[in-house]
C-alpha cells in the first residue's frame, strides 16, 4: 500500500510517500512551484500509477466539515482565500494539479465551527482553530505515541495548540489567538490602532506580530527564524523574542491542560521550533513552566500524518480523531 501525505505549510509544500514502513520525504518552496510541476517532482520519487491514495491539505480548510474525496470538494475546501498568512499560489497549483490528474485523493478539513467533534464552547468562541495540516500532526502524535489524551503545540512560523481528549480533537487556539510563533502572532492594541489608521492591514499585522516584532528583525520566512535563533546568545532583542515565545506558548499549553484528567496530562511539541534542541533546548525550557510530561514529535509531522490518515482510511477507518470520513 502506497500513500502520500501533503502538508501545505508556511514555508513550503512537504510531501511524505509511505510505502508500508518506508518513508520518502521531500520539500518544495511555495515560490519554486510557480516554475515547476508538482506531479513531475512527485514522479521523481514514485510512479504515479502506484499511488493508492493522496491526503491533501489546503489553506484554512474551512469550507468542508469532513474528510472528503477531492472530486466532492468545492472551492478547494475553503470559504475564501482571504485570511491570515502570505499568499503565494504554490499550494493552489499543487491542489489543482492533483485534482485534474484524476489520482485518488482526499482533502482534510481545517478545524472550524462546522467540525462537530469540537467542544461547543470552542465552536462558540472561535470561527477557526487550525488549518488542516494540524489535524495530520495530531494524528501522527496519536499514532506514534498511542495517546488519546494530550495537548499538542505546533511551534514554527506560528503557534497552534490543540486539545485532544478521549481520542477526539476537542478544542484549541489558532495562530491569531494566543501564543506567538516566530513570524505570526495575535494583534494587540498598538496594532489595532495602526490598522484603524490605515498604516497596515490586519493580515500584515498578524504576519509580523510574532518573535520578529520583538527581535526587530524580518528577512523572510526561513532566514528570519534562523537568524533569531542563532543570535539568541549575543543579541538582547533576539533573546527576549525567544524567551517571550517560550512564555506565551507555555501559557497557552497551561490554559488547555486543566481540561484533561490529572492522570492523563501529556504535552506533545511539534514544529521546527517546538522540537529545537540546539542551540536552545525549547522542550526543556517549556517544561520549566508546564507541569506535565513533555514529548517531542520530530520530522515532517504534517506530511507523515497525512500519509498515515490516507493509509488508515484505505484500511477502513471512517473517523479521524472525531472527524468524519466520507470515502467510497
C-alpha positions in Angstrom: 0.0 0.0 0.0 1.4 3.4 -1.1 0.0 6.6 0.3 1.1 10.2 0.0 0.6 13.0 2.6 1.0 16.6 1.6 1.5 19.4 4.1 0.7 22.9 2.7 2.8 24.9 5.2 4.0 28.5 5.6 7.5 27.9 4.2 6.7 25.2 1.6 4.9 22.1 0.5 6.2 19.0 2.2 5.4 15.5 0.9 5.7 12.1 2.6 5.4 9.0 0.4 4.7 6.0 2.7 5.3 2.5 1.2 4.5 0.2 4.2 7.3 1.0 6.7 9.4 3.0 4.2 9.0 6.8 4.1 10.3 9.2 1.5 10.1 12.9 2.2 10.8 15.9 0.0 10.0 19.6 0.3 9.5 22.3 -2.2 9.3 26.1 -1.5 6.0 27.6 -2.5 7.8 30.0 -4.8 9.5 27.1 -6.6 6.2 25.7 -7.6 5.5 28.7 -9.8 8.0 27.3 -12.2 7.7 23.6 -11.6 5.0 20.9 -12.0 4.3 19.3 -8.6 3.4 16.0 -10.2 6.6 16.0 -12.2 8.5 16.4 -9.0 6.5 13.6 -7.4 7.3 11.3 -10.3 11.0 11.5 -9.4 10.2 9.6 -6.2 7.3 7.3 -7.1 5.4 6.1 -10.2 2.0 7.9 -10.1 0.1 4.8 -11.1 1.3 3.0 -7.9 -0.2 5.6 -5.5 -3.2 4.2 -3.7 -4.3 7.4 -2.0 -3.2 11.0 -1.5 -4.2 13.0 1.6 -4.1 16.7 0.8 -4.3 19.9 2.9 -5.0 23.3 1.6 -5.2 26.7 3.2 -7.7 27.2 6.1 -9.8 24.2 5.1 -13.0 25.9 6.5 -15.2 25.1 3.5 -15.7 21.4 4.4 -16.5 19.7 7.7 -15.4 16.1 7.0 -12.6 14.3 5.1 -13.8 14.0 1.5 -12.7 12.7 -1.9 -11.2 15.6 -3.8 -13.9 15.3 -6.5 -16.6 16.1 -4.0 -14.8 19.3 -2.7 -15.9 22.7 -4.0 -13.6 25.8 -4.0 -10.7 23.7 -2.8 -12.4 23.3 0.6 -12.2 26.9 1.7 -14.8 29.6 2.1 -12.3 32.2 0.9 -8.6 32.5 0.2 -8.6 35.8 2.2 -7.4 35.3 5.7 -4.3 35.2 7.9 -1.0 34.5 6.1 1.0 35.1 3.0 -0.5 34.1 -0.3 2.0 32.8 -2.9 0.0 30.4 -5.1 2.2 27.3 -4.8 -0.4 25.4 -2.7 -3.2 26.2 -5.2 -1.1 24.9 -8.1 -0.4 21.6 -6.2 -4.1 21.2 -5.4 -5.3 21.8 -8.9 -2.7 19.5 -10.5 -3.8 16.7 -8.2 -7.5 17.2 -8.9 -7.0 17.5 -12.7 -4.8 14.3 -12.7 -7.6 12.0 -11.5 -5.3 10.5 -8.9 -7.2 9.1 -5.9 -7.1 11.9 -3.3 -8.8 13.0 -0.2 -9.0 16.5 1.3 -8.6 17.1 5.1 -10.6 19.9 6.6 -9.3 22.5 9.0 -10.8 22.9 12.5 -13.6 25.4 12.5 -17.2 25.9 13.7 -18.5 23.2 11.4 -16.4 20.4 12.9 -18.8 18.7 15.2 -16.3 16.9 17.4 -15.1 20.2 18.8 -16.4 21.2 22.2 -19.4 23.5 21.6 -17.7 26.2 23.7 -14.7 26.4 21.4 -17.1 26.5 18.4 -19.0 29.4 20.0 -15.8 31.3 20.8 -13.8 30.9 17.6 -14.7 30.7 13.9 -11.4 28.9 13.2 -9.0 26.9 15.3 -6.4 25.3 13.0 -5.6 24.7 9.4 -5.8 21.1 8.0 -2.1 20.1 8.5 -2.6 20.4 12.3 -5.1 17.6 12.1 -2.4 15.5 10.3 0.2 16.4 13.0 -2.2 15.5 15.8 -3.0 12.1 14.1 0.8 11.4 13.8 1.2 12.1 17.5 -1.8 9.9 18.3 -0.4 7.0 16.2 3.2 7.3 17.2 2.8 7.7 21.0 -0.6 5.9 21.3 -2.1 8.9 23.2 -5.8 9.6 23.3 -5.5 12.5 25.7 -2.9 15.2 25.2 -2.2 18.8 24.3 -0.4 19.3 21.0 1.5 22.6 20.4 3.0 23.1 16.9 5.5 25.9 17.1 7.2 27.2 14.0 6.4 30.3 11.9 3.2 30.4 14.0 1.9 28.6 17.1 -1.2 26.5 17.1 -2.2 24.5 20.2 -4.8 21.7 20.2 -6.6 19.7 22.9 -7.2 16.0 22.1 -9.5 14.3 24.7 -10.8 10.8 24.6 -9.3 10.3 21.1 -11.1 13.3 19.6 -9.9 16.8 18.8 -11.9 18.9 21.4 -10.6 22.4 21.0 -7.5 24.7 20.7 -6.1 28.1 19.8 -5.4 29.3 16.3 -2.2 31.2 15.4 -4.0 34.6 15.6 -5.5 34.0 19.0 -2.9 33.2 21.7 0.8 32.4 21.7 3.2 33.9 19.2 5.3 32.0 16.7 8.5 33.1 15.1 6.7 35.2 12.4 2.9 35.3 13.2 1.1 36.3 16.3 -2.1 37.9 17.8 -2.9 41.5 17.2 -2.6 43.8 20.2 -3.9 47.3 21.0 -1.0 49.1 19.2 -1.6 47.1 16.0 -5.4 47.7 16.2 -4.6 51.4 16.2 -2.3 51.1 13.3 -4.9 49.1 11.4 -7.6 51.6 12.1 -5.4 54.5 10.9 -4.6 52.6 7.7 -0.8 52.2 8.4 -1.1 48.4 8.0 -3.7 45.8 7.1 -4.8 43.2 9.7 -3.1 40.4 7.7 0.2 42.4 7.6 -0.1 42.9 11.3 -0.7 39.2 12.0 2.1 38.2 9.7 4.8 40.1 11.6 3.4 40.0 15.2 5.5 37.1 16.4 9.0 36.9 17.7 10.1 39.1 14.7 8.3 42.1 16.2 10.3 41.7 19.5 13.6 40.9 17.7 13.0 43.9 15.3 14.1 41.6 12.5 12.4 40.3 9.4 14.3 38.8 6.4 11.7 36.3 5.0 10.3 33.1 6.4 13.3 30.8 6.9 16.1 33.3 7.2 14.4 35.2 9.9 13.7 32.2 12.1 17.3 31.0 11.7 18.8 34.4 12.5 16.8 34.9 15.6 17.7 31.5 17.0 21.4 31.8 16.1 21.7 35.3 17.7 20.0 34.2 20.9 23.2 34.4 23.0 24.6 37.6 21.6 21.7 39.8 20.8 19.4 41.2 23.5 16.3 41.6 21.3 16.7 38.0 19.9 17.0 36.6 23.3 13.9 38.5 24.5 12.0 37.4 21.4 12.7 33.7 22.1 12.1 33.9 25.8 8.8 35.7 25.2 7.8 33.0 22.7 8.5 30.3 25.3 6.5 32.1 27.9 3.5 32.7 25.6 3.5 29.1 24.3 3.7 27.8 27.9 0.8 30.0 28.9 -1.3 28.6 26.0 -0.5 25.0 26.9 -1.3 25.6 30.5 -4.7 27.0 29.6 -5.7 23.7 28.0 -4.1 21.2 30.4 -6.8 21.6 33.1 -9.4 20.3 30.6 -7.7 16.8 30.8 -8.0 14.5 33.7 -5.0 14.9 36.1 -3.6 11.4 35.4 -3.8 11.9 31.6 -1.9 15.2 31.2 0.7 14.9 28.5 2.1 17.5 26.1 3.4 16.9 22.6 5.6 19.6 20.9 5.9 19.7 17.2 7.3 22.1 14.5 10.8 23.4 13.7 10.9 25.5 16.9 8.9 23.2 19.2 11.4 20.4 18.7 14.5 22.5 18.6 17.3 21.2 20.9 20.3 23.2 19.7 21.4 25.9 20.4 18.4 26.4 22.6 16.6 23.4 24.2 13.0 24.5 23.6 11.2 21.4 25.1 13.3 21.7 28.2 12.6 25.5 28.5 8.8 24.9 28.1 9.0 22.1 30.7 10.1 24.8 33.3 6.6 26.3 33.0 4.4 23.2 32.3 3.6 20.6 34.9 3.1 17.6 32.6 5.2 15.1 30.7 6.7 16.6 27.5 7.2 14.7 24.3 8.7 15.9 21.0 7.3 14.9 17.6 10.3 15.1 15.3 10.3 15.1 11.5 7.9 16.4 8.9 4.9 15.5 11.1 2.2 17.1 8.9 3.1 15.2 5.8 3.7 12.0 7.7 0.4 12.3 9.5 -1.4 12.8 6.2 0.1 9.6 4.8 -1.0 7.8 7.9 -4.5 9.2 7.6 -4.7 8.0 4.0 -3.4 4.6 4.9 -5.9 4.1 7.7 -8.8 5.3 5.5 -7.8 2.6 2.9 -7.9 0.1 5.7 -11.5 1.1 6.5 -11.2 3.8 9.2 -14.1 6.3 8.9 -13.3 8.6 11.8 -10.0 10.5 12.3 -9.8 12.0 15.8 -13.5 12.6 15.8 -13.6 14.0 12.2 -16.0 12.0 9.9 -14.6 10.4 6.8 -16.6 10.1 3.6 -14.9 7.6 1.3 -16.1 5.1 -1.2 
